[in-house]
Amino acid sequence: MQVVRLASETDFTGWREAARSLRAHGVKPEDAFWTVDGAGDLFGEAAPAPQPDAAPFTVPREFMELADTVILHRSDERFALLYRLLWRLQREPNLLRIASDADVALARSFAKQVSQAAHKMKAFVRFRQVHDEDGEIYVAWFEPAHRVTEMTAPFFARRFANMRFSILTPDLCAHWDTKQLAFTPGADPADAPREDALEDYWKTYYASIFNPARLKTAQMQKEMPKRYWRNLPEARLIPELIARAEAQTEAMVTQAPSEPSRRIVRAAQRASRDAPYDGAAPTTLEEVWAGVQACRRCDLWRCGTQGVAGEGPAKARLMFVGEQPGDQEDLAGKPFVGPAGQVLDKALAEAGVPRGETFVTNAVKHFKHELRGKRRIHKNPDAGEISACRWWLDNERRIVRPRVIVALGGSASLSVFGKTMAVSKFRQQAIQLPDQAQGVVTYHPSYLLRVPDAEAKAKGYAMFVEDLRFAWGLASG
Ligand code: URA
């Protein structure tokens, strides 16, 4: 038995070197034992001499990317699982394509859980303001489900570039001094200050993003598990917010996001070519979700809290495509849950279309915005961004295979049809798309929110409802 001692729980370089060496020595997966012990040598036993005829071999980049994520999982099995996969890849080069294989499925589910933990960390870390000899510093305590502190620290550094902060976790602490990130060993919860001036700020912010119309207590607990609540000052507001929910729903419908500008639409038309993509195509919606989180096809991944992939049944007959997630969608990780989502929900209900049976997504999967004070103001996606993100929409279309795709507004029709389609001219028409689906165009709900004249607004909304009914009829026929 070869004992491999890695320097830390997330020692990917050590794992890679050890795996390469074990492989070169022909050590079978069942003969390797992996453990973590910073003090020891790499091998508990002297490694056997390399076999002279050991063939050099390479593994797909996809595997190394998967391994880089899986290693952050808390399961003790992860090192051995990865070595087993690496070993098998020599004889089974297409192994990673076999989703039903037990090792592949386990590794993919580990990777997904790690991505989810990173996503939760980005959404639920709450800083508290304290002072040290250099002035203001913000400190947060967080207990991530997996070891994702190092992975998510660059996100916080970009997001809070001008703010000195420390994120303390039991595994590792990340420190940002506005110039560089540094890491120290895990901390004790007692190191994190609990009450301070930021408390009120978080409460106000949370109250403003709370979406009363989609109130689902069970879902809320799933998205914001109770284990995170004790570190969240805003969690104390939940009972009061629930009580106010109904009245707020009415008021939300009057808020107005914006439509894509003509300039963007023209530019996007010019950019008809997809950006190159070197990753394998996803085969499930879960893979789309994970891929969107890791996407670097354009720079928008830097902007938001997370990527927002589409949501709905994998076999939905009807697909809605919007422009891009807004502020609330970015925080919730779900499409159309903010003001535009309220209009869509209301119109769907009036048109007799069950949203739960439809697939709702966007042309662009990240929230493009600029900061004005503390507010995040929507910015239109540009040509390259719409074009780069079409990879994800095309994959969603290929996996879901809806009968009908409804493009909501200009950016969506550009992405779905490859050109803008004037709603006034094309609404209520079934337009054949190359992938067998029928396309339908209608207004973007945000546009309806922005129409200033009450009569025109009501007329536009009535047409919107008619268009949804039309699309549902087509999809059900
Ligand atoms: N607007 C969109 O286009 N999509 C969303 O998900 C939310 C607002």
Residues whose N, C-alpha, C, O or C-beta is under 5 A from the ligand:
A	BS01	URA	G322 E323 Q324 P325 G326 E329 P335 F336 A340 N362
